[in-house]
Amino acid sequence: MKQTRYLIISLFAGIMLCIFASNAGATFAPKEITPESAECIKCHKVETPAIYQQWGASKHQQANIGCYECHVAKQTDNDGFQHDVRLKDGTTQKGKLIATIVSPRDCAQCHEKEVEEFAESHHAYAGNIMGSLDNILAEVVEGNSGFVTAGFPEGVSAAAVNGCWQCHGSIVKVLPSGKLDPATWPNTGIGRINPDGTKGSCSACHSRHILSVKQARNPENCGKCHMGPDHPQIEIYEESKHGIAFHAQKDKMNLDNPKWIVNEDYNAAPTCATCHISATPNQPVSHDVGMRISWNNRPAMSVRPEVSDAKMGLAGAKVNWETRRKNMHDVCMNCHNKSFVLSFYQQYDGLIDLYHDKYASPGIELMEISAPLRKSVKFSNPIDFTWFELWHHEGRRARHAASMMGPDWTHWHGTYYLAKNWYSKFIPELEELIEKGKKSGDKVKTDAAKATEKRLHEILNDKNHRWYLGKMDPKEKENRKKRQAEFKARYTK
């Protein structure tokens, strides 16, 4: 009888959700707090007052959307559990079937457009890192399998759980009780794979339970993940004129304005959201953060975004980089003129060309040719770390910083370290491998050593690197002397 009653209630709730979602632009807004949510509130107001207060300050509360509407689970949901309540008198009150995780599918009941856009973004696929070199580092090189849970009886690396997975997302494992495995929860990684099969976490940007759009528009919100040695966007932003202007005039940003269109509701400064997500007078809000990006700077060699989208099977494969750059031009030109914007992009593209031509292309080639000279296990050779940091750390920093107008990060944290580690570590380590290979007596290694030596000689003698051999072109050397003399004269009293 109880089961029948629950099914009737669930069916009624589902019908009401569909009715509300079909009206008012797919916005679910009950006339008052539902009895189910009222029951949740009665307890959580006492047991978790911070959550109750956060929800109370949210737009959800203003729209009479409560706990139950977001957390309700179906009988078929493997992460649904019976949320019984233990009363003060020691008795237990039978509760509702609820789910801890509110997935994008749940949010899509009201925010369908936003979820569809997000699902086609690189954010939703951030969990793909679990198959990359980064995660090999965290699981094997840095970590071990000492963190044992019910979901990982053979153990998992605590370095990966507490590091990579917290930004990129984990595969959330559900225990037989309906509770979530502690190795995979709590987790708000933006590419989290949820128990219902959806990818992503809306709360990665819209922190529960206030779900503040004002917070999502703040640069610090993105800085939870976009920081550090390999992608220091928040540090770059803080250095840039954009970041300086934001902090100086934050009180003029109207961050809690519902519409928030640049040059209509604010013009003091751009934030990450301004450039990558938020509306302009000509563009709507988009939760696909790649639609205004004209280079994907994540790989060792930067690629156009439609190339990486095609590799991932995303709809963005049909949107070329020129269109995306025009989208960003539209953002920039709310504050800058056309000449400024076009010249900036020439500078940015020039840095990409420099990185590709001088470091990335020859580095990839040399690592491939020299493979027989190295131990086959990833990161078991010093040069593995050197090359990884060249493209993954220094190379990325330079490229990202140039894209965001951060000169110190472009140079001192970027191209300086690229050059320093290329000439003082990468080249000497290659030369050491070549010498060992030539003396090995192993034909495969001796052939690889000769091929590597030949190609290294050619690369070091090209225009990018010949200075290293003392072979700078005499004309260039003379021009540099003249420029040094002019510099001294300019600053000599």
Secondary structure, DSSP 8 states (H G I E B T S, - for coil): -HHHHHHHHHHHHHHHHHHHHTSTTT----SS--HHHHHHHHHHHHH-HHHHHHHHTSHHHHTT--HHHHHB--TT-TTEEEEEEE-TTS-EEEEEEEES---HHHHTTT-HHHHHHHHTSTTTTGGGGGGSHHHHIIIIIS--S-B--SS-TT-B-HHIIIIIHHHH--B--B-TTS-B-TTT-S---TT-B-TTS-B--GGGTS-TTT--HHHHHSHHHHTTTS-SSS--HHHHHHHSHHHHHHHHSGGGS-TT-SS--BTTTB-S---HHHHHTS--SSS---S-TTTT-S-B-SSSS-B-HHHHHHHTT-GGGGS-HHHHHHHHHHHHTTTS-HHHHHHHHHHHHHHHHHHIIIIIHHHHHHHHHTGGGS-SSTT-SHHHHHHHHIIIIIIHHHHHHHHTT-HHHHIIIIIHHHHHHIIIIIHHHHHHHHHHHHTS--HHHHHHHHHHHHHHHHHHTSTTTGGGGT---HHHHHHHHHHHHHHHHHH--
